Amino acid sequence: MQACEVVITAADAGWLVDFTRALVADRLVACGQHISPVRSVYRWDGAIQDDVEARVALHTRLSLVPEIVARADRDHPYDVPCVFALPIQAGNPAYLAWIVSQTREPADHDTLGVDPTG
């Protein structure tokens, strides 16, 4: 199992905390460490933007990143949410084992995002 840190930003810190809670409840991530505010400077629609956002660092399995990205694409209020994963090269073995114990195996990619009830 390779652990990673997934970073997601959002304009609404409360929305991001609720999104993190849902990911923890669904065992997609072991935890999320929130930082707010952060200042984001970027180009969007041909103009330089300067906005206050919140940021979360999620600890999870690298194999779960596709499901987290799919969830963000579905639920995030942004058209193009910032979601990226950074591999964890080394760390406290007990903490890395805890990440594994608190997350699940990835879903079958053929059914990703499909509601089996219809």
Secondary structure as UniProt FT lines:
FT   STRAND          3..10
FT   HELIX           13..25
FT   TURN            26..27
FT   STRAND          31..44
FT   TURN            45..46
FT   STRAND          47..61
FT   HELIX           62..64
FT   HELIX           65..75
FT   STRAND          83..87
FT   HELIX           93..102
FT   HELIX           109..111
FT   TURN            112..113
FT   TURN            116..117
//
